[in-house]
């Protein structure tokens, strides 16, 4: 990898990051956040004594900053390591955070993002019975409307077809019907010759 390929790589190299794999992963995640996910104000922090690289930015349509830690798929991750990463991020950020995002980068540059929080976070509440019934009713009404629309289109098509007069209908011309030639025995289809 050429260190001049990206200003990010040059600045990370200047900051003391020399691992080529980490530089490649950092560049992939940075470009994904800025260009694909359209994050605003993406900056980076590298803490050499902890070997910690993180990106901090603001996702679209959100008011809070989010921390992203790029890691390769070959990294040995455990719950203990993830907790240590979360604690290190809290030490170096000005704003208090409740979660971080780990960007796991595959060798083919595909990226999977996982949001990590300390402890258990309750899931969003499930739909109530009334909400489920409302959704089912809306689906049913939509299906009924589409079926009614299809039936009305079919009946309009049938009515317009029946309203045309006999003179307006297209009839293909009749082909000259030629009688097949008889064979020697007088059988028109030649079946006697097979017996």
N, C-alpha and C positions, 0 to 999 in steps of 0.2 A: 504494500500500500504506500503510495506516495504521500508524504506528509503535507504537500501543497495541494492535495486534491480537495480539501475542504478547510475553511478557516477554523472550524471547530477542532479538527484534528491537530492543526498547527498550534492552537492555543492550549489544548490538552497536553500535547507533547512538551510545550514550554513549561506547563505547570508540573511536569514530572511523571506523567502517565506514559509509559513506554511499551506496554504490552500491546502487540499488534491486534490480538483478538479483541481486547477491551476497546481499542480505538475503532475497530470495524463495527462492533456492536453499538458503541456510542454514536457513531455517525449514522447508522441505520435508524436507531430510535429517534435521534434528533430530527432527521429528515421526515420520519413518519409523523412525529408530533406536529412539526411546523407546516409541512406541506400536505399531508393526507388528512390528519385530524384537525388541522386549522387552529392549533392552540396559539394563544397570544403571549408575548413576553417570555418566551422560553429562555431560561438561563441555566447555567450548570455550576455545580460545585464539586470540587475534587479535594478530598482530605487524604493526603498521602499516608499519614501515620495509621489511618484505619482502612486504607485501600477502598475508599468509598466514593463512588461517582454517582451523582444524582442530578436529574433535570428537574427544574421547578418552572411551572407554567400554569396558565389559566385556560382550561377547556372552554370551547364556545358555549355560550348561554349559561355560564356559571360565574359566580362572583368570588369564589374561593380559589386559592392557589393549591396545586396538587404536585406532590413529589413523585418522581418516577425513577426507579432504580433499574438500569439495564443489566441483565445477567445472561450468560450463554446457557444453552440447554445442558452443556456438560458440567455446569456448576453443581456441586453437591449441596442441595438445599434441605434443611430440616426445619422443624418448628423452632428449635433453639436459634438457628442461624437467622431465620426470618425475624424473630423477636429482637435479636441483637441489631439487625439492620434498622428496625423501627426505632429502637432506642437511640441509635447513632443519629438517625435523621432528626429526631426530636432535639438532640443536643446542638445541632448546627443550624437549625432554622429559627428565625426570629418569631414567626407566627406559630402558635401551638397547632399541632396536627393530631388528628385522631386516626388517620390511616395513610398508607402509602400505596403506590402502585408499583408492582414488579413487572418489568417488561422482559419476558423470556424470549430470546432471539435464537432462532434455528439457524443452521449453517446456510440454508437457502435464503436467508434474510427475512423469512416470515416471522411475525411478532405476535405473541399472545400476551395480553395484559391481565394481571390479577390484582385486585384490590385487597389489601391486607389491613386488618384492624386488630388491636389488642383485645383478647377475650372474645366472647360471643356477641354477635349483633343480632337482635331479633329481626326476623324477616318481615316484609311488609304484610299488613293484615290481609287475610284472604277475603275474597268477595263474600258478601253476605248472601243469604238465600234470595233476598229481593233483587240484588244486583244480578245474580245468576239467572233468575227468572226473566228479568228485563232483557238481558242479553239474548237468551233463548227466544223470547218473544220477538225481538228485533230481527233475529235470523230467520225465524219462521215467516214473519211479515215480508221480509225481503224476498224469500223464495216464492211466496204466494204472488207477490207483485210481478216477479220475473215470469212465472208460469202464466199469469193472466195476460201479460204483454205478449208472450209467445203465442198464446191461443188467439188473441185478437189479431195479431199479424197473420196467422194462418187462416182465420176466418175471412179477413179482408182479401187475402190472396185468392181463396176459394170463391168468394163472391164476385171478385173482378173477373175470374176465369169463366164463371157460369154466365155472367152478363154479356159476354161477347156473342154476337150472332153466329149462325152456322156459316154464313158467307165469309166471316172474318177469320175463321179458324184455318189453320194450315193443315193441309193433307198432303202427304208425300205422293208423288205420281206413282201409278201402278206400273210395275215392271211387266214386260211382255212375258207371259207365262208360256213356256215352251214345253211340250210333252217330251218326256225322255224317249230316246229311240228304243225300239224293241230289239231284243237279241234274236238270234237265229231261230230259237224254238218258239218264239212268240211271247215269251215272258218279258214284260216291260222292265223289270228290275234285275233280271238275270239270276234269279234264285234257282231256276231249274238246273242250271249248269253245275251247281254245287252238289247235287244229290248223287 
